[in-house]
Amino acid sequence: MVLRSRLLVDLVIYLVSLGALYVLHRWNAIQPPSPARDRIGLGLSAGAIWLSLGVVVTPTKISRYLPNFWVSWIHAGALVVAAWSLAAIVLAAIWRSVPAFSPRRRQFLKATRTATFAAPVIATGFAIIQRENLTLRQVNVYIPNLPKDLQGLRMVQISDIHLGPFVSERLLARAVDMANETRADIGLVTGDLITRAGDPLDICLKHLKRLKVDAPALGCLGNHEIHAASEAYTTRAGLDVGIRFLRRESQILRFGKSHINFTGYDYQRKGSQYLVGAEEMVVPGALNIMLSHSPDVFPVAAAKGYDLTVSGHTHGGQVNIEILHQGLNVARFFTPYVDGVYRKGNASIFVTRGLGTVGLPARLGVPPEIALIRLCAT
């Protein structure tokens, strides 16, 4: 199936799912209340949650037996089933807590049940459309004592591409075109070019080859390069298309009389000892920038002398709901650095929302982006 037809396929599948869901729960709602059926429903719902989460956390094992397209759909479907099952448990508890049913009360519960079970599909259908809504994000990062030759310097960042069943070549081509239109000084690619082994890594690199910047493009590798066992190949093939992926190494770029020292590390696993030896690559008198797919390394990078960390990985939470100006998303449970610019003393980090998706093939509240980072003096 052609990658650019994925959006239409996704929408059709979700519409069919929504229709089936409506029929199922309309039939269930008109049955008289039954404690026995509620107990069976609770057991099935709890089992569905465990099964769904098991599928979500073991995509690599599944991919041994099925093509990546179906692995991705099973992964996404498991998340939706988990949401439905959790809703079933909550609603069954509400249903059983009501001792007697008047016609009005029962009608309310039927409507609530139908709406709650339909919500994951409706929301995801809307979010499927938003995942193609590519944006250009421009941010200013303020750095104390920034040399005059570096003031206003612009870096364009592409991250978390995840080219494959849910991210089309067309979207990646638009992203590269958008990056080129910025006429940035430096290009940065900060990991997760694909999701798993078998995804079109060479096609991804072919598109990134078109990236036009004044200085050599640099990058680092993400956790999905590790999952796909493609670290070495990505590094070699990256050089062929003009991108140097820094793997516990540095490169100095000169602008006028000033220098920027870029240091890159492979993905740092959560809880590991971060950035071992990174302090030895700090260049006195230069602007030191750490390229790290994971933003969790930021406090360590700042302590070791890096002025700026550039990261991705979180997708901005991928599904983010804003309540009272506070974003609610899954990523906040794993890292305090989810989306945007954060500061610690004189050091800063920028975390991009990235381009692609993982798990659920959708974005809500955090559209895909290309980031243009502008260095500014304080």
Secondary structure per residue as TSV (DSSP state, phi and psi in degrees):
chain	resnum	aa	ss	phi	psi
A	1	M	-	360.0	135.5
A	2	V	-	-68.6	137.4
A	3	L	G	-59.3	-36.0
A	4	R	G	-72.7	-8.9
A	5	S	G	-90.8	1.4
A	6	R	H	-60.0	-41.3
A	7	L	H	-59.2	-45.8
A	8	L	H	-63.6	-43.3
A	9	V	H	-60.7	-44.8
A	10	D	H	-59.4	-46.1
A	11	L	H	-64.6	-40.4
A	12	V	H	-62.6	-45.6
A	13	I	H	-61.9	-41.5
A	14	Y	H	-69.2	-35.2
A	15	L	H	-66.5	-41.7
A	16	V	H	-62.1	-42.4
A	17	S	H	-61.7	-41.5
A	18	L	H	-63.0	-42.7
A	19	G	H	-62.4	-45.0
A	20	A	H	-63.5	-38.7
A	21	L	H	-63.9	-42.0
A	22	Y	H	-62.5	-46.0
A	23	V	H	-62.4	-45.0
A	24	L	H	-60.1	-48.2
A	25	H	H	-81.7	-22.3
A	26	R	H	-67.4	-41.9
A	27	W	H	-62.2	-42.6
A	28	N	H	-67.7	-35.3
A	29	A	H	-71.0	-27.6
A	30	I	T	-86.7	-4.7
A	31	Q	S	-76.4	148.2
A	32	P	-	-65.2	147.8
A	33	P	-	-59.4	136.7
A	34	S	-	-139.7	114.2
A	35	P	H	-56.1	-37.9
A	36	A	H	-63.8	-44.5
A	37	R	H	-66.7	-34.7
A	38	D	H	-64.4	-40.2
A	39	R	H	-65.4	-41.1
A	40	I	H	-63.2	-42.1
A	41	G	H	-62.5	-41.5
A	42	L	H	-62.2	-43.6
A	43	G	H	-63.8	-44.8
A	44	L	H	-64.7	-38.8
A	45	S	H	-65.5	-45.9
A	46	A	H	-61.3	-43.0
A	47	G	H	-63.4	-37.6
A	48	A	H	-64.7	-37.7
A	49	I	H	-62.8	-48.6
A	50	W	H	-62.9	-42.3
A	51	L	H	-64.3	-43.7
A	52	S	H	-63.2	-46.2
A	53	L	H	-64.8	-34.0
A	54	G	H	-62.8	-40.2
A	55	V	H	-65.3	-39.9
A	56	V	H	-63.1	-40.7
A	57	V	H	-88.9	-0.5
A	58	T	-	-126.8	43.9
A	59	P	H	-66.0	-28.4
A	60	T	H	-65.1	-40.5
A	61	K	H	-66.5	-40.0
A	62	I	H	-65.3	-36.1
A	63	S	T	-66.3	-12.2
A	64	R	T	-70.5	-22.9
A	65	Y	T	-113.9	-17.2
A	66	L	S	-130.1	153.9
A	67	P	-	-62.9	155.6
A	68	N	H	-59.3	-34.2
A	69	F	H	-60.1	-45.2
A	70	W	H	-73.7	-33.1
A	71	V	H	-59.8	-43.9
A	72	S	H	-64.3	-40.3
A	73	W	H	-70.2	-38.1
A	74	I	H	-61.9	-42.0
A	75	H	H	-60.5	-48.9
A	76	A	H	-65.4	-43.8
A	77	G	H	-62.3	-34.9
A	78	A	H	-62.9	-38.5
A	79	L	H	-65.2	-41.2
A	80	V	H	-66.7	-42.0
A	81	V	H	-61.6	-39.7
A	82	A	H	-61.5	-41.7
A	83	A	H	-64.5	-43.9
A	84	W	H	-60.7	-44.2
A	85	S	H	-65.8	-39.7
A	86	L	H	-62.8	-41.0
A	87	A	H	-62.0	-37.4
A	88	A	H	-62.4	-41.8
A	89	I	H	-64.7	-45.4
A	90	V	H	-62.9	-46.3
A	91	L	H	-69.8	-35.1
A	92	A	H	-63.6	-37.8
A	93	A	H	-64.6	-40.7
A	94	I	H	-64.2	-45.6
A	95	W	H	-57.5	-45.6
A	96	R	H	-75.4	-20.6
A	97	S	H	-77.4	-12.3
A	98	V	-	-92.0	114.7
A	99	P	S	-70.6	-32.2
A	100	A	S	-138.8	151.1
A	101	F	-	-115.9	110.4
A	102	S	-	-83.3	157.4
A	103	P	H	-55.3	-39.6
A	104	R	H	-68.0	-42.2
A	105	R	H	-66.3	-41.1
A	106	R	H	-67.5	-37.9
A	107	Q	H	-62.5	-39.4
A	108	F	H	-62.8	-44.0
A	109	L	H	-66.0	-37.6
A	110	K	H	-62.6	-44.0
A	111	A	H	-65.4	-40.5
A	112	T	H	-64.1	-42.9
A	113	R	H	-61.7	-47.5
A	114	T	H	-62.1	-44.1
A	115	A	H	-65.2	-40.7
A	116	T	H	-67.6	-40.3
A	117	F	H	-72.9	-28.8
A	118	A	H	-78.4	-24.6
A	119	A	H	-55.6	-46.5
A	120	P	H	-59.4	-37.7
A	121	V	H	-72.5	-43.8
A	122	I	H	-62.1	-48.1
A	123	A	H	-62.1	-41.4
A	124	T	H	-69.0	-37.2
A	125	G	H	-59.4	-42.6
A	126	F	H	-65.2	-41.0
A	127	A	H	-70.3	-25.7
A	128	I	H	-60.4	-42.8
A	129	I	H	-64.7	-40.8
A	130	Q	H	-68.1	-22.9
A	131	R	T	-67.3	-14.3
A	132	E	T	-97.2	-0.8
A	133	N	-	-85.3	72.6
A	134	L	-	-67.3	135.1
A	135	T	E	-127.6	157.7
A	136	L	E	-105.7	121.1
A	137	R	E	-107.4	125.8
A	138	Q	E	-111.8	125.5
A	139	V	E	-129.7	144.6
A	140	N	E	-101.5	130.2
A	141	V	E	-113.5	120.8
A	142	Y	E	-95.0	126.7
A	143	I	E	-125.4	124.0
A	144	P	T	-61.6	139.9
A	145	N	T	57.1	35.2
A	146	L	-	-67.5	126.3
A	147	P	-	-57.1	148.9
A	148	K	G	-58.5	-38.3
A	149	D	G	-66.4	-17.5
A	150	L	G	-102.2	-6.5
A	151	Q	T	-68.8	127.7
A	152	G	T	85.1	-2.4
A	153	L	-	-62.4	140.2
A	154	R	E	-120.0	134.5
A	155	M	E	-121.8	126.5
A	156	V	E	-99.2	131.8
A	157	Q	E	-118.8	128.4
A	158	I	E	-117.2	128.9
A	159	S	-	-145.8	158.0
A	160	D	-	50.3	56.4
A	161	I	-	-71.1	-46.1
A	162	H	-	52.5	44.9
A	163	L	-	-60.8	128.8
A	164	G	B	166.9	-147.6
A	165	P	T	-57.3	-31.8
A	166	F	T	-110.4	1.3
A	167	V	B	-129.6	116.9
A	168	S	-	-86.1	159.4
A	169	E	H	-60.1	-35.2
A	170	R	H	-61.3	-42.0
A	171	L	H	-65.6	-42.2
A	172	L	H	-64.7	-41.2
A	173	A	H	-61.7	-41.8
A	174	R	H	-62.2	-38.7
A	175	A	H	-64.6	-43.1
A	176	V	H	-66.1	-40.7
A	177	D	H	-61.3	-42.3
A	178	M	H	-64.0	-41.4
A	179	A	H	-62.6	-41.0
A	180	N	H	-66.5	-32.7
A	181	E	H	-66.9	-20.0
A	182	T	T	-74.3	-19.0
A	183	R	T	51.6	47.8
A	184	A	-	-72.0	161.2
A	185	D	S	-80.6	-34.7
A	186	I	E	-135.1	141.4
A	187	G	E	-110.2	134.4
A	188	L	E	-126.1	133.5
A	189	V	E	-124.3	110.0
A	190	T	E	-109.6	49.0
A	191	G	S	94.6	167.4
A	192	D	-	58.1	59.7
A	193	L	S	-68.0	-34.7
A	194	I	-	-131.9	179.7
A	195	T	S	-103.2	-44.4
A	196	R	S	-149.8	167.6
A	197	A	T	-56.3	136.9
A	198	G	T	99.6	-15.9
A	199	D	S	-71.2	157.7
A	200	P	-	-78.5	73.6
A	201	L	H	-63.1	-43.2
A	202	D	H	-63.5	-37.5
A	203	I	H	-66.0	-39.6
A	204	C	H	-60.2	-47.3
A	205	L	H	-65.6	-33.9
A	206	K	H	-60.4	-41.0
A	207	H	H	-70.9	-39.2
A	208	L	H	-66.5	-22.2
A	209	K	T	-60.8	-25.9
A	210	R	T	-78.1	-4.9
A	211	L	-	-64.5	123.8
A	212	K	-	-113.6	112.1
A	213	V	-	-137.8	163.0
A	214	D	S	-70.3	-44.1
A	215	A	S	-97.5	165.5
A	216	P	-	-58.1	139.6
A	217	A	E	-74.9	140.1
A	218	L	E	-125.8	162.8
A	219	G	E	-164.2	-179.4
A	220	C	E	-141.5	167.0
A	221	L	-	-100.5	149.7
A	222	G	-	-105.0	-176.7
A	223	N	H	-68.0	-27.1
A	224	H	H	-78.5	-20.1
A	225	E	H	-65.7	-35.0
A	226	I	H	-68.6	-46.3
A	227	H	H	-59.3	-36.9
A	228	A	T	-86.5	-0.8
A	229	A	T	52.7	43.2
A	230	S	-	-117.9	16.7
A	231	E	H	-59.3	-51.7
A	232	A	H	-65.3	-43.7
A	233	Y	H	-64.9	-43.0
A	234	T	H	-60.7	-39.6
A	235	T	H	-64.1	-46.8
A	236	R	H	-67.0	-48.0
A	237	A	H	-67.0	-30.5
A	238	G	H	-61.7	-41.5
A	239	L	H	-61.6	-34.7
A	240	D	H	-66.4	-26.3
A	241	V	T	-104.8	8.6
A	242	G	T	90.6	19.3
A	243	I	E	-119.9	123.6
A	244	R	E	-98.9	112.7
A	245	F	E	-86.4	117.9
A	246	L	-	-84.9	121.6
A	247	R	S	-121.2	90.4
A	248	R	S	56.8	47.6
A	249	E	E	-152.6	169.6
A	250	S	E	-127.3	160.1
A	251	Q	E	-144.7	134.7
A	252	I	E	-101.3	130.9
A	253	L	E	-115.2	139.2
A	254	R	E	-108.2	135.3
A	255	F	E	-132.2	109.2
A	256	G	T	63.1	-125.1
A	257	K	T	-97.8	6.2
A	258	S	E	-112.7	161.0
A	259	H	E	-128.9	145.8
A	260	I	E	-116.5	126.9
A	261	N	E	-102.9	111.3
A	262	F	E	-95.9	129.5
A	263	T	E	-121.1	134.8
A	264	G	E	-125.8	143.6
A	265	Y	E	-128.3	148.1
A	266	D	-	-61.2	165.4
A	267	Y	-	-50.9	131.2
A	268	Q	-	-97.9	115.4
A	269	R	-	-64.2	138.7
A	270	K	T	-59.8	132.1
A	271	G	T	90.1	-9.0
A	272	S	S	-81.7	173.8
A	273	Q	-	-80.0	109.6
A	274	Y	T	-75.4	141.0
A	275	L	T	52.7	49.0
A	276	V	T	-61.5	125.8
A	277	G	T	81.3	3.5
A	278	A	G	-66.0	-29.5
A	279	E	G	-62.9	-25.6
A	280	E	G	-73.5	-16.4
A	281	M	G	-100.0	2.0
A	282	V	-	-70.2	133.2
A	283	V	-	-105.4	113.1
A	284	P	T	-59.7	138.3
A	285	G	T	85.3	-11.8
A	286	A	S	-101.5	163.1
A	287	L	E	-80.8	120.4
A	288	N	E	-102.5	121.3
A	289	I	E	-121.2	129.0
A	290	M	E	-98.2	126.9
A	291	L	E	-100.5	113.8
A	292	S	E	-142.0	124.6
A	293	H	S	-58.9	-41.2
A	294	S	-	-87.3	127.5
A	295	P	G	-77.1	-11.7
A	296	D	G	-61.9	-18.3
A	297	V	G	-78.0	-7.1
A	298	F	H	-52.1	-51.3
A	299	P	H	-58.4	-37.1
A	300	V	H	-68.9	-44.3
A	301	A	H	-60.3	-41.9
A	302	A	H	-62.8	-43.0
A	303	A	H	-66.3	-28.3
A	304	K	T	-86.6	-3.1
A	305	G	T	109.2	13.4
A	306	Y	-	-91.0	129.5
A	307	D	S	-76.3	-31.9
A	308	L	E	-144.6	137.3
A	309	T	E	-115.2	135.3
A	310	V	E	-118.0	122.4
A	311	S	E	-138.1	176.3
A	312	G	-	-145.2	-124.0
A	313	H	S	79.6	-41.0
A	314	T	S	-83.3	-20.4
A	315	H	G	59.7	21.2
A	316	G	G	66.6	17.0
A	317	G	G	96.8	-19.4
A	318	Q	S	67.3	-47.9
A	319	V	B	-122.2	109.0
A	320	N	-	-126.3	127.5
A	321	I	E	-114.8	123.2
A	322	E	E	-94.2	123.5
A	323	I	E	-128.6	120.7
A	324	L	T	53.3	45.5
A	325	H	T	64.9	17.4
A	326	Q	E	-117.4	127.6
A	327	G	E	-80.2	130.6
A	328	L	E	-109.4	116.6
A	329	N	-	-156.4	163.3
A	330	V	G	-64.0	-36.2
A	331	A	G	-58.9	-28.3
A	332	R	G	-64.6	-19.6
A	333	F	G	-78.8	-13.7
A	334	F	T	-112.5	-25.2
A	335	T	-	-154.3	145.8
A	336	P	S	-79.9	-8.4
A	337	Y	-	-110.2	89.3
A	338	V	-	-101.3	-42.2
A	339	D	S	-162.4	119.8
A	340	G	E	103.1	-158.5
A	341	V	E	-99.1	134.0
A	342	Y	E	-129.3	152.4
A	343	R	E	-126.0	149.7
A	344	K	E	-143.2	103.9
A	345	G	T	64.3	-126.4
A	346	N	T	-91.2	-3.2
A	347	A	E	-97.3	154.5
A	348	S	E	-133.0	159.6
A	349	I	E	-134.9	141.9
A	350	F	E	-117.8	128.4
A	351	V	E	-115.3	117.1
A	352	T	-	-86.8	155.1
A	353	R	-	-74.7	-19.5
A	354	G	-	75.1	-172.8
A	355	L	S	-106.1	-41.7
A	356	G	-	-103.9	-165.3
A	357	T	-	-134.2	158.8
A	358	V	S	-136.6	143.3
A	359	G	S	78.2	-106.3
A	360	L	S	-71.8	127.6
A	361	P	S	-80.9	56.8
A	362	A	-	-157.4	159.1
A	363	R	-	-131.2	142.1
A	364	L	B	-140.7	118.7
A	365	G	S	81.5	-8.7
A	366	V	S	-139.0	77.7
A	367	P	-	-63.0	156.1
A	368	P	-	-62.5	151.5
A	369	E	E	-147.6	155.6
A	370	I	E	-107.0	134.6
A	371	A	E	-106.6	134.7
A	372	L	E	-114.9	110.4
A	373	I	E	-99.1	123.9
A	374	R	E	-112.3	125.2
A	375	L	E	-82.5	130.5
A	376	C	E	-132.2	146.3
A	377	A	E	-83.8	145.2
A	378	T	-	-82.5	360.0
